[in-house]
Amino acid sequence: MKLATLFWFYKEPEICLNKLKLVRKFNPGIKIFGLFGGNKKEAGKYVSKFGDYLDDFYISNLCDKPKDYKWLHGDLMVEDWYQKRGKKLAGWDSAAIVQWDTLVLGEIKKQLLGIKKGELFISGTRQLEPFIERRWSWTKKKGTERQNYLKFKKYIRKNYNYRQTLLCSLFVFAVIPREFFEKWSTVENKEIGMLEYKLPTYAKIFKIPIYRRDLGIWWFDSQLPRGKTPMNAKGFEISKKLILAELKKRNGFRIFYPYSKIW
């Protein structure tokens, strides 16, 4: 597998530069492609700072979309990158999505031992079980996103005859192969649904193999409290103490999220 990194950012240029240097340090020789999704008027200062660390710099066509849209539909920004730029770039067959507030302190491939070409990985992928549906903000009955969830279930039932349990994930860290991008491009209405259940479920529909590995991400049934695992999607900053403890372990975690400071 030829793994590249898609570094996805939109603010905090000094912090982003620090994170880029670390990705390069621990992953020598890997292609690093930049995906900018912030204010287009500010893109120039990132180009000048990141020039020595990126193999390509792409300014998303969705930059002008509202902030909430880009948050809920980040997958469309990544898909836009693939269609307009990524598919033309050489030297990769899978892209590791590294967000600006992700701290990478080791070789990415070693954190994903055994992953094969063509396999999709999204942190925290699992069955969307009833107890998750009842509690998760994207699916719970009294949540603002419930109707979008039901609309998605109806859409995939009508268009793909999909009636099984959905998959869900926490889109903190992901590895997306070209095969998935190509299949994903065939979906007529990509805005229906939320990416954290949409992408793994489409992978199942398209028969894209899913790589499973625990990277220490927090779910509702995790044994440790929020903020005490290497990754979480709730915005609890990972402490330096936890990171240092993992680094002391021979086989400890080396990817942490969110960590929005300079390391």
KOLLOKE-478712 format. One record per residue (C-alpha): residue number from 1; x negated, y, z negated. Coordinates in Angstrom, 2 decimals, decimal comma. Layout:
<recs>
+-----+---------+---------+---------+
:  nr :      xx :      yy :      zz :
+-----+---------+---------+---------+
: NUM :       X :       Y :       Z :
...
+-----+---------+---------+---------+
</recs>
This chain:
<recs>
+-----+---------+---------+---------+
:  nr :      xx :      yy :      zz :
+-----+---------+---------+---------+
:   1 :    0,00 :    0,00 :    0,00 :
:   2 :   -1,27 :    3,45 :    0,95 :
:   3 :   -0,06 :    5,59 :   -1,92 :
:   4 :    0,04 :    9,38 :   -1,63 :
:   5 :    1,21 :   11,95 :   -4,15 :
:   6 :    3,95 :   14,45 :   -3,42 :
:   7 :    3,34 :   17,27 :   -5,89 :
:   8 :    6,65 :   19,10 :   -6,35 :
:   9 :    6,49 :   22,58 :   -7,88 :
:  10 :    8,13 :   25,97 :   -7,98 :
:  11 :    6,67 :   28,02 :  -10,86 :
:  12 :    3,73 :   28,42 :  -13,28 :
:  13 :    0,85 :   28,43 :  -10,75 :
:  14 :   -1,93 :   28,15 :  -13,36 :
:  15 :   -0,28 :   25,16 :  -15,04 :
:  16 :    0,37 :   23,57 :  -11,65 :
:  17 :   -3,26 :   24,02 :  -10,67 :
:  18 :   -4,35 :   22,31 :  -13,88 :
:  19 :   -2,01 :   19,38 :  -13,18 :
:  20 :   -3,25 :   19,12 :   -9,60 :
:  21 :   -6,87 :   18,99 :  -10,71 :
:  22 :   -6,02 :   16,14 :  -13,08 :
:  23 :   -4,21 :   14,15 :  -10,39 :
:  24 :   -7,24 :   14,55 :   -8,15 :
:  25 :   -9,69 :   13,69 :  -10,94 :
:  26 :   -8,02 :   10,42 :  -11,87 :
:  27 :   -6,95 :    9,48 :   -8,34 :
:  28 :   -9,96 :   10,21 :   -6,12 :
:  29 :   -9,35 :    9,77 :   -2,42 :
:  30 :   -5,57 :    9,86 :   -2,68 :
:  31 :   -3,64 :   12,16 :   -0,36 :
:  32 :   -1,86 :   14,96 :   -2,25 :
:  33 :    0,94 :   16,71 :   -0,39 :
:  34 :    2,51 :   19,86 :   -1,80 :
:  35 :    6,26 :   20,51 :   -1,88 :
:  36 :    7,13 :   24,07 :   -2,88 :
:  37 :   10,72 :   24,75 :   -3,88 :
:  38 :   10,52 :   28,15 :   -5,52 :
:  39 :   10,91 :   31,72 :   -4,31 :
:  40 :    9,60 :   31,86 :   -0,73 :
:  41 :    8,19 :   35,33 :   -1,38 :
:  42 :    5,84 :   33,83 :   -3,98 :
:  43 :    4,62 :   30,90 :   -1,88 :
:  44 :    1,51 :   32,75 :   -0,73 :
:  45 :   -0,09 :   32,89 :   -4,15 :
:  46 :    0,28 :   29,12 :   -4,47 :
:  47 :   -1,28 :   28,52 :   -1,05 :
:  48 :   -4,35 :   30,54 :   -2,01 :
:  49 :   -4,76 :   28,78 :   -5,37 :
:  50 :   -4,05 :   25,22 :   -4,28 :
:  51 :   -5,93 :   25,15 :   -0,98 :
:  52 :   -8,79 :   22,96 :   -2,21 :
:  53 :   -6,54 :   20,41 :   -3,90 :
:  54 :   -3,73 :   19,80 :   -1,42 :
:  55 :   -3,94 :   17,91 :    1,86 :
:  56 :   -0,79 :   19,66 :    3,05 :
:  57 :    1,49 :   22,45 :    1,83 :
:  58 :    5,20 :   22,48 :    2,71 :
:  59 :    7,71 :   25,19 :    1,81 :
:  60 :   11,14 :   23,61 :    1,48 :
:  61 :   14,02 :   24,73 :    3,69 :
:  62 :   16,14 :   24,59 :    0,54 :
:  63 :   14,16 :   27,24 :   -1,34 :
:  64 :   16,98 :   29,76 :   -1,00 :
:  65 :   19,59 :   27,45 :   -2,51 :
:  66 :   20,83 :   28,28 :   -6,03 :
:  67 :   18,75 :   26,93 :   -8,93 :
:  68 :   21,48 :   24,53 :  -10,09 :
:  69 :   21,88 :   23,14 :   -6,58 :
:  70 :   18,17 :   22,36 :   -6,35 :
:  71 :   18,27 :   20,72 :   -9,77 :
:  72 :   21,26 :   18,51 :   -8,99 :
:  73 :   20,13 :   17,75 :   -5,43 :
:  74 :   16,37 :   17,50 :   -5,81 :
:  75 :   16,52 :   14,38 :   -3,68 :
:  76 :   17,62 :   16,53 :   -0,73 :
:  77 :   14,54 :   18,69 :   -1,17 :
:  78 :   12,33 :   15,59 :   -1,10 :
:  79 :   14,23 :   14,23 :    1,89 :
:  80 :   13,85 :   17,58 :    3,66 :
:  81 :   10,08 :   17,33 :    3,09 :
:  82 :   10,02 :   13,87 :    4,67 :
:  83 :   12,06 :   14,81 :    7,74 :
:  84 :   10,33 :   18,11 :    8,46 :
:  85 :    6,77 :   17,25 :    7,41 :
:  86 :    6,11 :   13,99 :    5,60 :
:  87 :    6,96 :   11,54 :    8,39 :
:  88 :    4,37 :   13,24 :   10,61 :
:  89 :    1,57 :   13,01 :    8,05 :
:  90 :   -0,88 :   10,12 :    8,22 :
:  91 :   -2,53 :    8,17 :    5,45 :
:  92 :    0,47 :    7,07 :    3,41 :
:  93 :    3,33 :    4,60 :    3,33 :
:  94 :    4,66 :    5,43 :   -0,16 :
:  95 :    4,79 :    8,75 :   -1,98 :
:  96 :    4,55 :    9,13 :   -5,76 :
:  97 :    6,74 :   12,09 :   -6,75 :
:  98 :    4,86 :   14,12 :   -9,37 :
:  99 :    6,69 :   17,15 :  -10,71 :
: 100 :    4,85 :   20,27 :  -11,90 :
: 101 :    5,41 :   19,46 :  -15,58 :
: 102 :    4,18 :   15,87 :  -15,30 :
: 103 :    0,82 :   15,13 :  -16,90 :
: 104 :   -1,19 :   12,44 :  -15,10 :
: 105 :   -4,23 :   11,22 :  -17,03 :
: 106 :   -5,02 :    7,99 :  -15,22 :
: 107 :   -4,88 :    6,17 :  -11,92 :
: 108 :   -1,27 :    6,01 :  -10,78 :
: 109 :   -1,63 :    2,59 :   -9,17 :
: 110 :   -2,86 :    1,12 :  -12,46 :
: 111 :    0,34 :    2,30 :  -14,12 :
: 112 :    2,29 :    0,42 :  -11,44 :
: 113 :    0,43 :   -2,87 :  -11,29 :
: 114 :    1,69 :   -5,16 :   -8,57 :
: 115 :    3,82 :   -2,63 :   -6,72 :
: 116 :    4,02 :   -3,57 :   -3,05 :
: 117 :    4,40 :   -1,69 :    0,18 :
: 118 :    8,05 :   -0,91 :    0,83 :
: 119 :    9,14 :   -1,09 :   -2,82 :
: 120 :   10,99 :    1,77 :   -4,47 :
: 121 :   10,30 :    2,77 :   -8,05 :
: 122 :   12,29 :    5,26 :  -10,14 :
: 123 :   11,60 :    5,50 :  -13,85 :
: 124 :   14,27 :    3,99 :  -16,06 :
: 125 :   16,16 :    2,14 :  -13,31 :
: 126 :   18,83 :   -0,18 :  -14,70 :
: 127 :   22,46 :   -1,21 :  -14,36 :
: 128 :   24,93 :    1,60 :  -15,00 :
: 129 :   26,52 :   -0,23 :  -17,89 :
: 130 :   29,80 :    0,92 :  -19,51 :
: 131 :   28,05 :    2,27 :  -22,62 :
: 132 :   25,85 :    4,47 :  -20,40 :
: 133 :   28,82 :    5,62 :  -18,35 :
: 134 :   30,61 :    6,68 :  -21,55 :
: 135 :   27,67 :    8,75 :  -22,81 :
: 136 :   25,77 :    9,97 :  -19,75 :
: 137 :   26,45 :   13,57 :  -18,74 :
: 138 :   26,71 :   12,59 :  -15,06 :
: 139 :   29,43 :    9,99 :  -15,60 :
: 140 :   31,28 :   10,47 :  -18,92 :
: 141 :   35,02 :   11,11 :  -18,74 :
: 142 :   35,02 :   14,60 :  -20,24 :
: 143 :   31,87 :   15,70 :  -18,40 :
: 144 :   31,80 :   18,29 :  -15,64 :
: 145 :   30,19 :   15,77 :  -13,23 :
: 146 :   32,75 :   12,98 :  -13,66 :
: 147 :   34,66 :   13,80 :  -10,47 :
: 148 :   31,45 :   13,82 :   -8,44 :
: 149 :   30,64 :   10,35 :   -9,81 :
: 150 :   34,08 :    9,00 :   -8,89 :
: 151 :   33,83 :   10,60 :   -5,47 :
: 152 :   30,49 :    8,84 :   -4,91 :
: 153 :   31,93 :    5,46 :   -5,90 :
: 154 :   34,78 :    6,01 :   -3,46 :
: 155 :   32,36 :    7,10 :   -0,72 :
: 156 :   30,10 :    4,05 :   -0,91 :
: 157 :   33,09 :    1,73 :   -1,18 :
: 158 :   34,58 :    3,20 :    2,00 :
: 159 :   31,36 :    3,56 :    4,01 :
: 160 :   29,32 :    0,57 :    2,79 :
: 161 :   31,94 :   -1,70 :    1,21 :
: 162 :   29,95 :   -1,46 :   -2,03 :
: 163 :   32,00 :   -2,67 :   -5,01 :
: 164 :   29,30 :   -3,84 :   -7,40 :
: 165 :   28,03 :   -2,10 :  -10,50 :
: 166 :   25,99 :    0,99 :   -9,65 :
: 167 :   22,36 :    1,36 :  -10,60 :
: 168 :   21,15 :    4,38 :  -12,52 :
: 169 :   17,78 :    5,89 :  -13,35 :
: 170 :   16,03 :    8,89 :  -14,85 :
: 171 :   14,36 :   10,70 :  -11,98 :
: 172 :   11,25 :   11,73 :  -13,91 :
: 173 :    8,67 :    9,82 :  -11,90 :
: 174 :    9,25 :    7,91 :   -8,68 :
: 175 :    7,52 :    6,15 :   -5,81 :
: 176 :    9,46 :    6,33 :   -2,56 :
: 177 :    8,43 :    4,30 :    0,52 :
: 178 :    8,90 :    5,41 :    4,12 :
: 179 :   11,42 :    2,60 :    4,57 :
: 180 :   13,74 :    4,19 :    2,03 :
: 181 :   13,36 :    7,66 :    3,53 :
: 182 :   14,36 :    6,28 :    6,93 :
: 183 :   17,43 :    4,50 :    5,58 :
: 184 :   18,37 :    7,48 :    3,40 :
: 185 :   18,32 :    9,74 :    6,47 :
: 186 :   21,27 :    7,76 :    7,90 :
: 187 :   23,64 :    8,75 :    5,07 :
: 188 :   26,18 :   11,15 :    6,53 :
: 189 :   27,06 :   13,08 :    3,36 :
: 190 :   24,04 :   13,18 :    1,07 :
: 191 :   25,50 :   15,77 :   -1,30 :
: 192 :   28,05 :   13,39 :   -2,79 :
: 193 :   26,82 :   12,00 :   -6,09 :
: 194 :   23,90 :   12,78 :   -8,37 :
: 195 :   20,41 :   11,61 :   -7,48 :
: 196 :   19,81 :    9,58 :  -10,65 :
: 197 :   22,45 :    7,01 :   -9,74 :
: 198 :   22,62 :    7,81 :   -6,05 :
: 199 :   19,06 :    6,85 :   -5,04 :
: 200 :   18,73 :    3,48 :   -6,80 :
: 201 :   22,22 :    2,49 :   -5,68 :
: 202 :   21,45 :    3,37 :   -2,07 :
: 203 :   18,27 :    1,32 :   -2,38 :
: 204 :   20,42 :   -1,64 :   -3,34 :
: 205 :   22,84 :   -0,96 :   -0,50 :
: 206 :   19,99 :   -0,72 :    2,02 :
: 207 :   18,26 :   -3,81 :    0,58 :
: 208 :   15,13 :   -1,84 :   -0,30 :
: 209 :   13,24 :   -3,86 :   -2,96 :
: 210 :   13,04 :   -2,15 :   -6,33 :
: 211 :    9,89 :   -2,38 :   -8,40 :
: 212 :   10,58 :   -2,62 :  -12,14 :
: 213 :    8,22 :   -1,43 :  -14,84 :
: 214 :    8,65 :    0,23 :  -18,19 :
: 215 :    6,76 :    3,52 :  -18,29 :
: 216 :    8,04 :    4,36 :  -21,72 :
: 217 :   11,01 :    6,52 :  -20,74 :
: 218 :   13,71 :    7,32 :  -23,28 :
: 219 :   17,24 :    5,98 :  -22,74 :
: 220 :   20,22 :    6,03 :  -25,13 :
: 221 :   19,33 :    2,60 :  -26,49 :
: 222 :   15,59 :    3,25 :  -26,91 :
: 223 :   14,19 :    2,17 :  -30,25 :
: 224 :   12,24 :    5,40 :  -30,66 :
: 225 :   13,87 :    8,85 :  -31,02 :
: 226 :   13,78 :   11,46 :  -28,27 :
: 227 :   10,40 :   13,09 :  -27,95 :
: 228 :    8,60 :   10,03 :  -29,33 :
: 229 :    8,22 :    8,21 :  -26,01 :
: 230 :    5,81 :    9,08 :  -23,15 :
: 231 :    8,67 :   10,21 :  -20,92 :
: 232 :   12,14 :   11,64 :  -21,37 :
: 233 :   14,64 :   13,45 :  -19,19 :
: 234 :   16,06 :   15,53 :  -22,05 :
: 235 :   13,44 :   18,27 :  -22,06 :
: 236 :   11,70 :   17,22 :  -25,28 :
: 237 :    8,08 :   18,28 :  -24,79 :
: 238 :    5,65 :   15,38 :  -25,24 :
: 239 :    3,32 :   16,09 :  -28,15 :
: 240 :   -0,44 :   16,14 :  -27,77 :
: 241 :   -0,64 :   13,74 :  -30,72 :
: 242 :    1,42 :   11,13 :  -28,86 :
: 243 :   -0,65 :   11,58 :  -25,70 :
: 244 :   -3,95 :   11,18 :  -27,53 :
: 245 :   -2,65 :    8,06 :  -29,26 :
: 246 :   -1,80 :    6,49 :  -25,89 :
: 247 :   -5,19 :    7,43 :  -24,43 :
: 248 :   -6,90 :    5,51 :  -27,22 :
: 249 :   -5,12 :    2,34 :  -26,15 :
: 250 :   -6,81 :    0,27 :  -23,48 :
: 251 :   -3,51 :   -0,34 :  -21,71 :
: 252 :   -1,68 :    2,73 :  -22,96 :
: 253 :    0,55 :    4,99 :  -20,89 :
: 254 :   -1,17 :    7,57 :  -18,70 :
: 255 :    1,79 :    9,50 :  -17,26 :
: 256 :    3,69 :   11,89 :  -19,53 :
: 257 :    6,79 :   14,01 :  -18,97 :
: 258 :    7,61 :   16,76 :  -19,73 :
: 259 :    4,35 :   18,46 :  -20,60 :
: 260 :    4,56 :   22,06 :  -19,40 :
: 261 :    1,23 :   23,31 :  -20,75 :
: 262 :   -2,36 :   23,26 :  -19,54 :
: 263 :   -4,27 :   20,14 :  -20,58 :
+-----+---------+---------+---------+
</recs>
